[in-house]
Amino acid sequence: MGTCSVNSVTLPNGKSLSSGVFVEKCKYLEESKCLGICINTCKLPTQTFFKDHMGVDLYMEPNFEDYSCQVKEIQGSCTSCYAKSKIS
């Protein structure tokens, strides 16, 4: 993917939550330089996986000019997955 950092995103209810991930330069997008490959083999499958298998409403916003990508957990639903996990 590339160098990433956690950042705050604004949820639909107006609250700010540190649930975003900013990919400074997505190596996949930078190497392919192809909107279709990005959307159809990364963005949509990743969003679908997180929604269908983890119950997390994830939204990815690729920037096709600088090859960055903002990943947002859009409804604050991710906080509940921590309570469900058995990680010790």
All heavy atoms as an XYZ file, in Angstrom:
672
protein
N       0.815     -1.186      0.000
C       0.000      0.000      0.000
C       0.861      1.253      0.000
O       0.686      2.110     -0.842
C      -0.898     -0.021      1.227
C      -2.293      0.352      0.960
S      -3.124      0.468      2.563
C      -4.753      0.417      2.039
N       1.736      1.385      0.958
C       2.567      2.575      1.066
C       2.540      3.118      2.482
O       1.906      2.567      3.372
N       3.232      4.221      2.698
C       3.287      4.856      4.019
C       1.908      5.366      4.407
O       1.243      6.033      3.621
C       4.294      6.018      3.997
O       5.556      5.516      3.567
C       4.431      6.644      5.369
N       1.487      5.032      5.617
C       0.146      5.389      6.101
C       0.229      6.122      7.431
O       1.187      5.956      8.182
C      -0.701      4.134      6.321
S      -0.896      3.086      4.895
N      -0.822      6.884      7.716
C      -0.940      7.528      9.026
C      -2.421      7.566      9.410
O      -3.289      7.661      8.550
C      -0.352      8.938      9.008
O      -1.004      9.740      8.041
N      -2.672      7.480     10.705
C      -4.044      7.556     11.217
C      -4.422      9.028     11.296
O      -3.617      9.863     11.694
C      -4.141      6.902     12.614
C      -5.530      7.093     13.214
C      -3.798      5.423     12.527
N      -5.652      9.347     10.892
C      -6.119     10.733     10.987
C      -7.578     10.769     11.405
O      -8.254      9.749     11.457
C      -5.882     11.494      9.679
C      -6.638     10.920      8.500
O      -7.351      9.940      8.605
N      -6.479     11.546      7.348
N      -8.038     11.944     11.746
C      -9.429     12.132     12.155
C     -10.295     12.380     10.932
O      -9.884     13.046      9.987
C      -9.563     13.328     13.099
O      -8.907     13.048     14.304
N     -11.487     11.817     10.977
C     -12.474     12.047      9.926
C     -13.762     12.533     10.575
O     -14.046     12.231     11.730
C     -12.734     10.781      9.078
C     -11.490     10.368      8.319
C     -13.231      9.628      9.928
N     -14.525     13.286      9.825
C     -15.810     13.765     10.317
C     -16.895     12.785      9.913
O     -17.043     12.468      8.737
C     -16.125     15.165      9.748
O     -15.047     16.044     10.108
C     -17.426     15.704     10.313
N     -17.628     12.298     10.891
C     -18.712     11.346     10.657
C     -19.961     12.086     10.188
O     -20.076     13.304     10.371
C     -19.006     10.571     11.942
C     -17.832      9.789     12.533
C     -18.235      9.172     13.864
C     -17.355      8.719     11.574
N     -20.915     11.362      9.598
C     -22.153     11.999      9.139
C     -22.899     12.763     10.234
O     -23.595     13.727      9.958
C     -22.985     10.833      8.617
C     -21.988      9.798      8.228
C     -20.866      9.955      9.226
N     -22.718     12.348     11.501
C     -23.398     13.040     12.606
C     -22.644     14.288     13.073
O     -23.036     14.926     14.036
C     -23.623     12.078     13.773
C     -22.335     11.594     14.410
O     -21.244     12.056     14.087
N     -22.457     10.632     15.308
N     -21.531     14.622     12.384
C     -20.771     15.822     12.711
C     -19.631     15.598     13.695
O     -18.797     16.468     13.890
N     -19.590     14.439     14.345
C     -18.519     14.147     15.301
C     -17.234     13.810     14.557
O     -17.255     13.306     13.446
C     -18.900     12.972     16.197
C     -20.022     13.279     17.156
C     -20.283     12.097     18.056
C     -21.421     12.394     19.017
N     -21.679     11.258     19.909
N     -16.117     14.074     15.205
C     -14.810     13.741     14.650
C     -14.301     12.501     15.371
O     -14.442     12.370     16.592
C     -13.857     14.907     14.857
O     -12.604     14.601     14.293
N     -13.725     11.582     14.615
C     -13.247     10.328     15.180
C     -11.922      9.957     14.508
O     -11.774     10.104     13.297
C     -14.278      9.227     14.948
C     -14.054      7.874     15.580
C     -14.093      7.964     17.105
C     -15.122      6.891     15.115
N     -10.968      9.483     15.291
C      -9.681      9.059     14.731
C      -9.823      7.665     14.124
O      -9.253      6.690     14.613
C      -8.595      9.056     15.808
O      -8.320     10.358     16.229
N     -10.597      7.581     13.064
C     -10.838      6.289     12.435
C     -10.435      6.281     10.966
O     -10.755      5.360     10.240
C     -12.315      5.908     12.555
O     -13.119      6.824     11.833
N      -9.707      7.311     10.545
C      -9.263      7.376      9.161
C      -7.827      6.913      9.014
O      -7.043      6.940      9.960
N      -7.520      6.459      7.824
C      -6.148      6.114      7.478
C      -5.823      6.838      6.178
O      -6.570      6.730      5.206
C      -5.961      4.589      7.295
C      -4.563      4.271      6.779
C      -6.241      3.848      8.583
N      -4.735      7.587      6.187
C      -4.311      8.300      4.993
C      -3.095      7.599      4.409
O      -2.067      7.469      5.073
C      -3.973      9.760      5.310
C      -3.575     10.544      4.098
C      -4.509     10.888      3.142
C      -2.257     10.916      3.910
C      -4.142     11.602      2.011
C      -1.879     11.637      2.788
C      -2.822     11.975      1.833
N      -3.246      7.098      3.188
C      -2.136      6.465      2.473
C      -1.480      7.561      1.647
O      -2.096      8.089      0.718
C      -2.635      5.312      1.574
C      -1.478      4.649      0.863
C      -3.439      4.298      2.378
N      -0.260      7.916      2.004
C       0.412      9.040      1.358
C       0.616      8.834     -0.135
O       0.434      9.757     -0.930
C       1.751      9.309      2.041
C       1.577      9.804      3.462
C       2.890      9.984      4.192
O       3.955     10.097      3.533
O       2.861     10.000      5.431
N       1.001      7.644     -0.518
C       1.187      7.335     -1.929
C       0.956      5.835     -2.098
O       1.801      5.020     -1.748
C       2.583      7.712     -2.394
C       2.714      7.701     -3.922
C       3.995      8.363     -4.379
C       3.881      9.835     -4.216
N       4.069     10.622     -5.403
N      -0.209      5.490     -2.626
C      -0.566      4.085     -2.814
C       0.302      3.489     -3.924
O       0.238      3.921     -5.080
C      -2.037      3.960     -3.182
S      -2.526      2.264     -3.557
N       1.115      2.526     -3.575
C       2.015      1.918     -4.547
C       1.233      1.202     -5.655
O       1.637      1.199     -6.807
C       2.980      0.972     -3.855
C       3.906      1.700     -2.899
C       5.015      0.804     -2.414
C       5.896      1.522     -1.433
N       6.645      2.605     -2.009
N       0.108      0.637     -5.307
C      -0.741     -0.060     -6.280
C      -1.240      0.916     -7.346
O      -1.144      0.669     -8.540
C      -1.907     -0.694     -5.521
C      -2.725     -1.677     -6.295
C      -2.200     -2.901     -6.675
C      -4.046     -1.394     -6.616
C      -2.959     -3.820     -7.379
C      -4.815     -2.305     -7.314
C      -4.269     -3.509     -7.689
O      -5.025     -4.410     -8.375
N      -1.750      2.054     -6.915
C      -2.259      3.070     -7.831
C      -1.110      3.743     -8.595
O      -1.202      3.961     -9.808
C      -3.065      4.121     -7.063
C      -3.690      5.256     -7.868
C      -4.583      4.719     -8.975
C      -4.482      6.168     -6.936
N      -0.030      4.025     -7.890
C       1.110      4.689     -8.524
C       1.705      3.833     -9.644
O       2.029      4.332    -10.717
C       2.184      4.994     -7.476
C       3.387      5.726     -8.030
C       4.430      6.019     -6.966
O       4.533      5.258     -5.977
O       5.135      7.011     -7.136
N       1.818      2.536     -9.404
C       2.413      1.653    -10.413
C       1.470      1.393    -11.588
O       1.896      1.373    -12.730
C       2.831      0.324     -9.781
C       3.993      0.439     -8.836
C       5.293      0.855     -9.531
O       5.565      0.385    -10.651
O       6.024      1.674     -8.947
N       0.184      1.194    -11.302
C      -0.759      0.873    -12.379
C      -1.174      2.116    -13.165
O      -1.436      2.029    -14.364
C      -2.008      0.186    -11.819
O      -2.808      1.105    -11.094
N      -1.267      3.258    -12.466
C      -1.739      4.511    -13.077
C      -3.068      4.295    -13.819
O      -3.326      4.897    -14.849
C      -0.680      5.102    -14.000
C       0.556      5.560    -13.270
C       1.549      6.192    -14.193
C       2.786      6.712    -13.530
N       3.374      6.017    -12.446
N      -3.888      3.431    -13.243
C      -5.130      3.059    -13.921
C      -6.320      3.172    -12.975
O      -6.396      2.452    -11.972
C      -5.025      1.638    -14.460
S      -6.507      1.080    -15.318
N      -7.248      4.063    -13.296
C      -8.447      4.270    -12.495
C      -9.264      2.984    -12.378
O      -9.725      2.626    -11.302
C      -9.292      5.380    -13.134
C     -10.562      5.779    -12.404
C     -10.726      7.285    -12.450
C     -11.771      5.107    -13.010
N      -9.442      2.280    -13.481
C     -10.244      1.051    -13.481
C      -9.672     -0.027    -12.585
O     -10.403     -0.707    -11.864
N      -8.358     -0.214    -12.621
C      -7.725     -1.217    -11.760
C      -7.891     -0.832    -10.300
O      -8.227     -1.661     -9.455
C      -6.238     -1.409    -12.133
C      -6.142     -2.137    -13.469
C      -5.487     -2.161    -11.046
C      -4.730     -2.293    -13.998
N      -7.687      0.441     -9.994
C      -7.844      0.928     -8.618
C      -9.267      0.669     -8.116
O      -9.461      0.073     -7.058
C      -7.517      2.414     -8.546
S      -7.944      3.201     -6.973
N     -10.244      1.114     -8.872
C     -11.646      1.003     -8.451
C     -12.109     -0.445     -8.383
O     -12.726     -0.869     -7.399
C     -12.565      1.804     -9.405
C     -12.212      3.293     -9.396
C     -14.040      1.582     -9.067
C     -12.401      3.993     -8.086
N     -11.814     -1.221     -9.434
C     -12.385     -2.571     -9.553
C     -11.611     -3.670     -8.857
O     -12.183     -4.726     -8.572
C     -12.565     -2.920    -11.028
C     -13.592     -2.021    -11.683
O     -14.690     -1.849    -11.179
N     -13.228     -1.422    -12.800
N     -10.324     -3.467     -8.578
C      -9.573     -4.535     -7.913
C      -9.072     -4.152     -6.526
O      -8.492     -4.982     -5.845
C      -8.368     -5.004     -8.770
O      -7.443     -3.934     -8.902
C      -8.822     -5.493    -10.134
N      -9.315     -2.902     -6.114
C      -8.898     -2.489     -4.773
C     -10.051     -1.844     -4.008
O     -10.540     -2.395     -3.028
C      -7.702     -1.537     -4.840
S      -7.092     -1.069     -3.203
N     -10.488     -0.662     -4.445
C     -11.487      0.118     -3.718
C     -12.774     -0.662     -3.458
O     -13.172     -0.849     -2.300
C     -11.789      1.410     -4.480
C     -12.908      2.258     -3.880
C     -13.195      3.470     -4.764
C     -14.478      4.157     -4.478
N     -14.681      4.691     -3.159
N     -13.465     -1.094     -4.504
C     -14.762     -1.763     -4.326
C     -14.653     -3.104     -3.599
O     -15.433     -3.364     -2.676
C     -15.473     -1.913     -5.674
C     -15.881     -0.598     -6.345
C     -16.534     -0.868     -7.701
C     -16.804      0.219     -5.460
N     -13.685     -3.976     -3.959
C     -13.571     -5.233     -3.204
C     -13.224     -5.025     -1.725
O     -13.736     -5.733     -0.861
C     -12.451     -5.991     -3.926
C     -12.392     -5.397     -5.288
C     -12.795     -3.960     -5.119
N     -12.365     -4.053     -1.426
C     -11.997     -3.793     -0.034
C     -13.195     -3.284      0.760
O     -13.465     -3.750      1.874
C     -10.835     -2.787      0.043
O      -9.711     -3.326     -0.665
C     -10.439     -2.496      1.483
N     -13.925     -2.326      0.193
C     -15.127     -1.804      0.863
C     -16.149     -2.917      1.089
O     -16.743     -3.011      2.166
C     -15.751     -0.675      0.027
C     -14.931      0.574     -0.003
C     -15.503      1.654     -0.911
O     -15.008      2.751     -0.881
N     -16.506      1.391     -1.712
N     -16.349     -3.763      0.085
C     -17.311     -4.873      0.194
C     -16.874     -5.865      1.264
O     -17.693     -6.311      2.074
C     -17.467     -5.587     -1.162
O     -17.940     -4.636     -2.117
C     -18.436     -6.755     -1.071
N     -15.585     -6.213      1.292
C     -15.075     -7.143      2.295
C     -15.319     -6.620      3.707
O     -15.825     -7.336      4.570
C     -13.584     -7.417      2.087
C     -12.987     -8.230      3.196
C     -13.132     -9.616      3.204
C     -12.313     -7.629      4.251
C     -12.607    -10.374      4.238
C     -11.783     -8.380      5.282
C     -11.931     -9.759      5.279
N     -14.940     -5.372      3.951
C     -15.113     -4.807      5.291
C     -16.583     -4.756      5.689
O     -16.925     -5.023      6.841
C     -14.466     -3.427      5.393
C     -13.024     -3.483      5.781
C     -12.049     -3.711      4.827
C     -12.639     -3.322      7.102
C     -10.714     -3.778      5.181
C     -11.305     -3.389      7.462
C     -10.333     -3.627      6.500
N     -17.470     -4.431      4.767
C     -18.910     -4.351      5.059
C     -19.499     -5.739      5.295
O     -20.163     -5.981      6.304
C     -19.633     -3.649      3.902
C     -21.135     -3.608      4.046
C     -21.558     -2.679      5.158
C     -23.068     -2.562      5.186
N     -23.538     -1.829      6.337
N     -19.263     -6.663      4.358
C     -19.897     -7.979      4.415
C     -19.314     -8.923      5.460
O     -20.028     -9.720      6.042
C     -19.831     -8.663      3.045
C     -20.647     -7.944      1.988
O     -21.418     -7.010      2.329
O     -20.509     -8.306      0.799
N     -18.005     -8.843      5.691
C     -17.356     -9.811      6.578
C     -16.973     -9.254      7.944
O     -16.741    -10.025      8.870
C     -16.120    -10.395      5.894
C     -16.444    -11.134      4.639
N     -16.995    -12.397      4.630
C     -16.346    -10.767      3.336
C     -17.204    -12.783      3.392
N     -16.815    -11.809      2.579
N     -16.905     -7.924      8.065
C     -16.513     -7.342      9.343
C     -17.555     -6.380      9.898
O     -17.424     -5.905     11.011
C     -15.167     -6.637      9.195
C     -14.060     -7.595      8.766
S     -12.474     -6.778      8.583
C     -12.011     -6.612     10.293
N     -18.574     -6.071      9.094
C     -19.624     -5.175      9.546
C     -19.176     -3.729      9.690
O     -19.774     -2.954     10.429
N     -18.133     -3.335      8.956
C     -17.584     -1.990      9.051
C     -17.866     -1.255      7.740
O     -17.490     -1.719      6.670
C     -16.062     -2.023      9.317
C     -15.473     -0.627      9.298
C     -15.772     -2.713     10.649
N     -18.526     -0.104      7.844
C     -18.789      0.720      6.669
C     -17.541      1.532      6.350
O     -17.305      2.587      6.934
C     -19.977      1.654      6.912
C     -21.290      0.907      6.945
O     -21.454     -0.025      6.138
O     -22.148      1.250      7.768
N     -16.752      1.007      5.436
C     -15.497      1.624      5.053
C     -15.665      2.322      3.714
O     -16.368      1.820      2.833
C     -14.440      0.529      4.920
C     -12.996      0.961      4.775
C     -12.455      1.365      6.148
C     -12.174     -0.171      4.212
N     -15.051      3.487      3.559
C     -15.109      4.206      2.290
C     -13.706      4.656      1.925
O     -13.005      5.250      2.743
C     -16.031      5.420      2.398
C     -16.179      6.152      1.090
C     -16.879      5.581      0.032
C     -15.604      7.390      0.906
C     -17.006      6.232     -1.174
C     -15.722      8.050     -0.297
C     -16.426      7.470     -1.337
O     -16.536      8.120     -2.532
N     -13.293      4.356      0.708
C     -11.964      4.713      0.233
C     -12.078      5.820     -0.811
O     -12.892      5.727     -1.722
C     -11.270      3.489     -0.359
C     -11.099      2.368      0.652
S     -10.473      0.839     -0.062
C      -8.790      1.285     -0.395
N     -11.264      6.862     -0.655
C     -11.250      7.991     -1.586
C      -9.876      8.117     -2.228
O      -9.009      8.831     -1.717
C     -11.582      9.294     -0.854
C     -12.953      9.334     -0.244
C     -13.188     10.612      0.553
O     -12.250     11.106      1.203
O     -14.319     11.099      0.516
N      -9.647      7.425     -3.353
C      -8.348      7.552     -4.016
C      -8.219      8.912     -4.707
O      -9.195      9.470     -5.196
C      -8.363      6.421     -5.044
C      -9.799      6.087     -5.251
C     -10.526      6.460     -3.999
N      -7.006      9.436     -4.698
C      -6.703     10.683     -5.395
C      -5.831     10.309     -6.587
O      -4.682      9.899     -6.422
C      -5.969     11.654     -4.471
C      -5.659     12.975     -5.135
O      -5.276     13.023     -6.299
N      -5.806     14.050     -4.387
N      -6.383     10.447     -7.792
C      -5.687      9.993     -8.987
C      -4.627     10.962     -9.481
O      -3.930     10.679    -10.440
C      -6.713      9.687    -10.086
C      -7.692      8.628     -9.671
C      -8.991      8.966     -9.344
C      -7.301      7.308     -9.567
C      -9.891      7.997     -8.935
C      -8.189      6.327     -9.154
C      -9.486      6.671     -8.845
N      -4.493     12.108     -8.823
C      -3.453     13.076     -9.202
C      -2.164     12.856     -8.423
O      -1.080     12.884     -8.992
C      -3.963     14.498     -9.015
C      -5.086     14.843     -9.979
C      -5.623     16.255     -9.778
O      -5.001     17.054     -9.046
O      -6.675     16.545    -10.367
N      -2.274     12.638     -7.102
C      -1.055     12.454     -6.303
C      -0.896     11.022     -5.779
O       0.028     10.727     -5.045
C      -0.999     13.457     -5.147
C      -2.077     13.232     -4.091
O      -2.856     12.256     -4.187
O      -2.146     14.054     -3.157
N      -1.811     10.118     -6.159
C      -1.789      8.688     -5.812
C      -1.973      8.417     -4.322
O      -1.623      7.358     -3.829
C      -0.512      8.000     -6.327
C      -0.256      8.238     -7.785
C       0.913      8.854     -8.220
C      -1.191      7.875     -8.746
C       1.138      9.094     -9.568
C      -0.967      8.112    -10.093
C       0.195      8.716    -10.500
O       0.419      8.949    -11.827
N      -2.530      9.369     -3.598
C      -2.852      9.140     -2.192
C      -4.240      8.503     -2.099
O      -4.969      8.433     -3.085
C      -2.818     10.448     -1.403
O      -3.857     11.313     -1.835
N      -4.582      8.050     -0.897
C      -5.907      7.464     -0.690
C      -6.326      7.708      0.761
O      -5.576      7.401      1.684
C      -5.891      5.975     -0.982
S      -7.533      5.197     -0.929
N      -7.512      8.271      0.929
C      -8.074      8.473      2.266
C      -9.060      7.342      2.523
O      -9.987      7.130      1.756
C      -8.795      9.816      2.367
C      -9.493     10.047      3.687
C      -8.527     10.120      4.867
O      -7.599     10.910      4.868
N      -8.741      9.295      5.857
N      -8.826      6.620      3.597
C      -9.711      5.523      3.990
C     -10.482      5.991      5.211
O      -9.890      6.430      6.195
C      -8.905      4.244      4.305
C      -9.834      3.098      4.672
C      -8.010      3.870      3.131
N     -11.819      5.893      5.132
C     -12.669      6.360      6.228
C     -13.576      5.241      6.698
O     -14.156      4.527      5.904
C     -13.564      7.513      5.762
C     -12.845      8.750      5.343
C     -13.842      9.795      4.895
C     -13.177     11.063      4.462
N     -14.158     12.074      4.043
N     -13.718      5.151      7.988
C     -14.721      4.291      8.606
C     -15.871      5.242      8.870
O     -15.793      6.108      9.720
C     -14.143      3.664      9.866
C     -15.015      2.625     10.495
C     -15.960      3.234     11.486
O     -15.539      4.024     12.325
O     -17.147      2.919     11.390
N     -16.929      5.167      8.072
C     -17.856      6.278      7.946
C     -18.996      6.369      8.951
O     -19.650      7.386      9.021
C     -18.457      6.349      6.521
C     -19.181      5.061      6.169
C     -17.390      6.691      5.521
C     -19.906      5.107      4.838
N     -19.247      5.353      9.732
C     -20.386      5.460     10.644
C     -20.031      5.227     12.103
O     -20.896      5.044     12.925
C     -21.495      4.489     10.233
C     -22.124      4.865      8.922
C     -23.334      4.004      8.607
O     -23.668      3.086      9.331
N     -23.999      4.314      7.532
N     -18.761      5.206     12.410
C     -18.382      4.968     13.802
C     -18.626      3.534     14.230
O     -18.603      3.227     15.403
N     -18.857      2.632     13.266
C     -19.187      1.246     13.603
C     -17.963      0.442     13.997
O     -18.079     -0.605     14.615
C     -19.882      0.564     12.420
O     -19.045      0.555     11.285
N     -16.787      0.911     13.682
C     -15.577      0.143     13.953
C     -15.302      0.022     15.447
O     -14.727     -0.958     15.887
C     -14.376      0.767     13.250
S     -12.933     -0.315     13.243
N     -15.728      0.978     16.232
C     -15.459      0.899     17.668
C     -16.102     -0.332     18.284
O     -15.585     -0.902     19.226
C     -15.963      2.159     18.396
O     -17.337      2.353     18.080
C     -15.162      3.382     17.980
N     -17.213     -0.797     17.717
C     -17.870     -1.987     18.256
C     -17.093     -3.254     17.951
O     -17.196     -4.231     18.666
C     -19.300     -2.111     17.721
O     -19.272     -2.300     16.325
N     -16.269     -3.255     16.884
C     -15.538     -4.463     16.564
C     -14.454     -4.756     17.609
O     -14.096     -5.889     17.814
C     -14.952     -4.419     15.147
S     -13.661     -3.213     14.889
N     -13.949     -3.736     18.292
C     -12.959     -3.955     19.338
C     -13.579     -4.723     20.506
O     -12.963     -5.589     21.092
C     -12.370     -2.641     19.835
C     -11.593     -1.905     18.788
C     -11.963     -0.631     18.400
C     -10.498     -2.488     18.170
C     -11.255      0.062     17.427
C      -9.782     -1.811     17.202
C     -10.166     -0.546     16.845
O      -9.474      0.128     15.877
N     -14.795     -4.391     20.837
C     -15.487     -5.064     21.948
C     -15.758     -6.526     21.604
O     -15.780     -7.380     22.482
C     -16.787     -4.342     22.267
N     -15.980     -6.827     20.330
C     -16.297     -8.190     19.901
C     -15.071     -9.067     19.783
O     -15.164    -10.279     19.831
C     -17.025     -8.156     18.559
C     -18.379     -7.510     18.619
C     -18.994     -7.433     17.222
C     -20.254     -6.633     17.212
N     -20.795     -6.450     15.869
N     -13.894     -8.458     19.565
C     -12.683     -9.261     19.307
C     -12.168     -9.860     20.611
O     -12.375     -9.352     21.691
C     -11.608     -8.412     18.649
O     -11.112     -7.463     19.559
N     -11.472    -10.959     20.470
C     -10.891    -11.667     21.611
C      -9.378    -11.520     21.628
O      -8.657    -12.398     22.062
C     -11.259    -13.152     21.543
C     -12.726    -13.424     21.518
C     -13.337    -13.247     22.886
C     -14.798    -13.673     22.827
N     -15.569    -13.191     23.907
N      -8.874    -10.399     21.105
C      -7.432    -10.180     21.051
C      -6.910     -9.885     22.459
O      -7.457     -9.089     23.176
C      -7.092     -9.011     20.109
C      -7.571     -9.335     18.701
C      -5.607     -8.705     20.124
C      -7.445     -8.173     17.740
N      -5.834    -10.575     22.836
C      -5.262    -10.326     24.165
C      -3.831     -9.898     24.062
O      -3.194    -10.009     23.087
C      -5.376    -11.572     25.028
O      -4.798    -12.692     24.399
